[in-house]
Amino acid sequence: MSIEDRAQALIDKYVRIYMERTGRSREFFERARKVLPGGTTYQIRYFSPYPLYITRARGVKVWDLDGNEYVDYWMGHGTHILGHSPDFVVKAVNEASYDGTHLGYPNTLEVEYAELLTKVIPNVEMVRFSNSGTEANMYAIRLARAYTGRRYIVKMEGGWHGGYDALHVGVNPPFEGPESLGLPVEHIKYTIVIPYNDINALEKALKSFDVAAVIMEPVLGAAGCIGPVQGYLRGVRELVDRYGALLIFDEVITGFRLALGGGQEYFNVKADIVTLGKIVGGGYPGAGAIASRSEIMELLDQLKRPSARSRSFHGGTFTGNRVTLTAGYALINYLAQHRSFYENFNNLWDWVRSELDRACESHDRLCWVTGVGSMVGIHFTRERPINARMAYEGRISEKLYTLLHLYMRTRGILYLTEHTAHLLPSMIHTKEQAQDLINAFNELLSEVVHR
Ligand SMILES: Cc1ncc(COP(=O)(O)O)c(C=O)c1O
């Protein structure tokens, strides 16, 4: 039997088990399809044959409508670095909320939180809060264009920076053209897409166009947690300087995850602008920030630049709201006081990645495990991917991804997505839980290989 046939036979087997356990989620999905396009609020949360409806989350666990318990490796899209709903954060937010959820005026917390962020994130002197990672990137691009007076943006194949027009290109194969219906090609004509980990492609782009900024995740996230090859990020920094562009690190995933100071600290490479999301909001909605040195951020300063046209715009109703800032401040302040957590955290997940990869190797090298720190990507590819193209085009079978996701659900383990396995664990996942993940992975691979 081919791998494809074996995977299909196992999918058939585990779909039956899944459906027996999740009848109420199935019913809910029928209802959902009538009122939510695709039955979901965000298409990446769908998985086949129907998704689970999660009713409760606490610590590292989530529970579905049928009462099944799962160890969560998705953690609110990588938001919950200290697990779901840490008591001290929820308490702080609840208390603060009685004095106003959103003041709509300058408030002391935005000052205190900005001060804290400038202390813990390298190379930044000023901060502006936004409502999401997408928004942070949108304004960061504008800021970089304003600062350099240039138009072009370079991004990486597979790099996901949110659905903003100029960045919604080159995310999925074939990595060219608009990623969405309704996105005119004119809106992406100043965006150049190049492969990650390819320094020559970057130099070519910088040479050929008046590039305002290179925007990149230090470690590709949604493309399957693919890290930089030796010397790559330093090479990027040097080239960006040589050609007079800015380097934007999208640290929406890597920020406060790889290290308290994010990818800049972890890799010891300096960015000109850092964008943040997810963890910066402490687990509450409205998570986003742009951080950079004063010389760049001053382009947003209405006192120094009274005329709107002489400034770069950033703003929005819910920016700097009390709920998100209270949560974010409480969480980041806690992490700042427990910096030593990062070493254990990264060590544990370095070990997990090597164990998972060993499982791949001992099962006919059916897969490769990639990532850095606590970011884990699983790829059923012929070669270890070093960029998004390899991660997609080198796939042995799409069905193996479907099977892994489905199987893990039946083992009480959840992550997203069904198409690209990227796990973003928290600091409170235990070694025992990680061992269960490794065991389940080994058992599935044995079933695939020996069937
Ligand atoms: C690296 C990266 N940048 C930007 C975004 C967009 O952030 P948001 O979903 O908060 O708009 C994401 C979201 O997953 C992301 O992973």
Ligand as a Chemical Component Dictionary entry (heavy atoms), coordinates in Angstrom:
data_LIG
# 
_chem_comp.id                   LIG 
_chem_comp.type                 NON-POLYMER 
_chem_comp.pdbx_formal_charge   0 
_chem_comp.three_letter_code    LIG 
# 
loop_
_chem_comp_atom.comp_id 
_chem_comp_atom.atom_id 
_chem_comp_atom.alt_atom_id 
_chem_comp_atom.type_symbol 
_chem_comp_atom.charge 
_chem_comp_atom.model_Cartn_x 
_chem_comp_atom.model_Cartn_y 
_chem_comp_atom.model_Cartn_z 
_chem_comp_atom.pdbx_ordinal 
LIG C1 C1 C 0 3.821  36.767 12.622 1  
LIG C2 C2 C 0 2.427  37.325 12.622 2  
LIG N1 N1 N 0 2.247  38.602 12.274 3  
LIG C3 C3 C 0 1.039  39.170 12.269 4  
LIG C4 C4 C 0 -0.088 38.450 12.599 5  
LIG C5 C5 C 0 -1.428 39.095 12.583 6  
LIG O1 O1 O 0 -1.824 39.378 13.884 7  
LIG P1 P1 P 0 -3.366 39.550 14.249 8  
LIG O2 O2 O 0 -4.015 38.231 13.967 9  
LIG O3 O3 O 0 -3.356 39.930 15.690 10 
LIG O4 O4 O 0 -3.887 40.639 13.387 11 
LIG C6 C6 C 0 0.049  37.118 12.987 12 
LIG C7 C7 C 0 -1.129 36.349 13.358 13 
LIG O5 O5 O 0 -1.166 35.173 13.469 14 
LIG C8 C8 C 0 1.338  36.539 12.977 15 
LIG O6 O6 O 0 1.517  35.248 13.310 16 
# 
loop_
_chem_comp_bond.comp_id 
_chem_comp_bond.atom_id_1 
_chem_comp_bond.atom_id_2 
_chem_comp_bond.value_order 
_chem_comp_bond.pdbx_ordinal 
LIG C1 C2 SING 1  
LIG C2 N1 SING 2  
LIG C2 C8 DOUB 3  
LIG N1 C3 DOUB 4  
LIG C3 C4 SING 5  
LIG C4 C5 SING 6  
LIG C4 C6 DOUB 7  
LIG C5 O1 SING 8  
LIG O1 P1 SING 9  
LIG P1 O2 DOUB 10 
LIG P1 O3 SING 11 
LIG P1 O4 SING 12 
LIG C6 C7 SING 13 
LIG C6 C8 SING 14 
LIG C7 O5 DOUB 15 
LIG C8 O6 SING 16 
# 
